């Protein structure tokens, strides 16, 4: 241990820890020492060492920061514009026509509002899949959150789409003091053709980049793909080489039984992001097959999707809903216990965004992405089973403090790096232009 | 209007209102005037009249207070003791053995903690179905919330159970300055025999009391009842005369198609309380058939059940989950819109607990049970569709102020009538005795 003062010492908290078999446990009355953005030690009892900053966290639980493994952050600007609609109408009639109005400034404002929401909800890292991603990267740099960013593209853009995605990924990789990691981001197998996917896989290998895309989003997509092309979306990923890369698949509620051996035999690191709230809201017939993916050893990270469908970026809610919907859809109340849900929220989510060795656990050597959760409210008392209290009683609003890379971004519910009233005001001024659908554009068919 | 000062004036808010066809609307920049616990007027613009108390509610939305239509409030003491278990093990192996330790003091402390949680979550009235209900009534009187209370009984208690329930209902009816209404509370058709249910129906008619009970809780119960007795639980309610009373049925996820004409032909006022979180957690195969009940004109109120199963008393979450689960189970994203969810949360919930003319709407003449919801947080901005913002983006933690009968019980998130740390401390001291299952009692089979 260095003789110089630590950067941050958090005292008196209960810490969620993983044992060497990744089982979730809790250490009481612990002290966390942070230096140079890294967790230096987690010890029991008090720590008298000097520190530039100290946080007294008595009555609070320290968890690894949550990771939103699939979102379109700037879409918070569209929160609530398209309600109670089937997926196709939602996208073609409302969301896409509005998205085609989006300027880089709108993306910047949306990303800033989204980061405010996520930091307040205990999210320390998000995987964003959208357009004008330089604007998002700038917001990430400014507000201190961590992000895994990909510039989305369709084959309808021609090769320029793919090239722009690669250029962004190479240029921004490691930006914001290393808090930004990047990915190639083809939209989906039904909007990016096989040749383009194969070229993407080739670029991923050549440049050591991962791939983040939508695939097998719902059962309809899988069945339409089978009927039209004789292969499932997952089989398209195999034949184009995408499954030989490190790939993050968004949703996967349309993963079929025949896809399971395909996923098992993938030579790349495959992960899936689940955003269960939206599947309920769109009335999709299935959810992500978390149990089958678990049996294959494929990590499933938690996500919210964009707020235009999910209405929030509340990953805490995704954790609770994943537990509840897994019980309900498998018919097994013993499946997906609170500890399993916490495993998804921590190590599995970190792995899904390629940060499995970097964040996702409060342990020496990991980056100091930590949230402090207050359990003194009447809705979280008494505590008979801390894992259950966290998953089923606590809410994102119980996160009091959010720390990324050792820097405090929210303290006692106060955001330190984002001015919410200012961004809400600026976004409000742009709303009439944003919502204008008079142009009649419906350029991207959201269809297989 | 009286010349004397009003008791309370709330200014500058947006008010949820119902039109003469009960459609939900919003009046902006409104002022609500309260006198003698009653809403005197809702007007647009400022109101210069004098008032003993004024609340500046700019940026906030005033809603009718939420009603928790079915709970066992004192069971918050057991929050998290029995996790990830099937219903029978949950009840027989853990919950009932612990409940048999409960003293009147435990019930009092549990009820106080529950009221704190509910007031903080915007709940202004709860329908409680439990034991030692005098202790609950005393807490209700003390903390200022509204409640609809019933002393539960089983036939295994002999006629004394029913008599005690009646005696409680008559003695406490209209207590706490009229905030307490009462009900007869047989446990369920599988724990209360037909003769006892028939006697209950008779007492209800004789004394003008309603009946609140569990029935057709899940599909298993309905099928077991059919196999053993040749009738469904709902048909048991008909043949015993319970459906000729004003009856509140908890859960009803086991209501079968053959029950629908039975419910339609009921001569009493029938309502159902839905607590969807617990159905997911127990992995029950169905949820409350809200759409079929809607088509029969039967109100469905929102509920949480007890926190030993649901892990919280968060009615706001029940509102969101009802919308989501209805979409998912009917396969129709257009069914149960946000406005419909708000109708369940307001007038339908008020009707379910027999207060359809008294609360459930912010309108002159109704009791002043009002909550103020802050929508300035980043997770609720921008507001393109206020109903959707309330149902799908806002959370119970966004309730800033809770008012019952014109009295402020929580102001700016601060509880004014309950000392949470004191009740948590007292409850903690009793936990070892409460959780002791060494006695081996499993006296009440939770079975049909």
Interface residues (C-beta under 8 A of the other chain):
Chain A: X76 X77 X78 X79 X80 X81 X83 X84 X85 X86 X87 X113 X114 X116 X117 X120 X121 X277 X279 X280 X281 X282 X283 X284 X285 X307 X311 X312 X313 X314 X324 X325 X327 X328 X330 X331 X332 X333 X334 X337 X338 X376 X377 X378 X379 X381 X382 X383 X384 X385 X388 X389 X392 X393 X395 X396 X397 X398 X418 X420 X421 X423 X424 X427 X428 X431 X435
Chain B: X76 X77 X78 X79 X80 X81 X83 X84 X85 X86 X87 X113 X114 X116 X117 X120 X121 X277 X279 X280 X281 X282 X283 X284 X285 X307 X311 X312 X313 X314 X323 X324 X325 X327 X328 X330 X331 X332 X333 X334 X337 X338 X376 X377 X378 X379 X381 X382 X383 X384 X385 X388 X389 X392 X393 X395 X396 X397 X398 X418 X420 X421 X423 X424 X427 X428 X431 X435
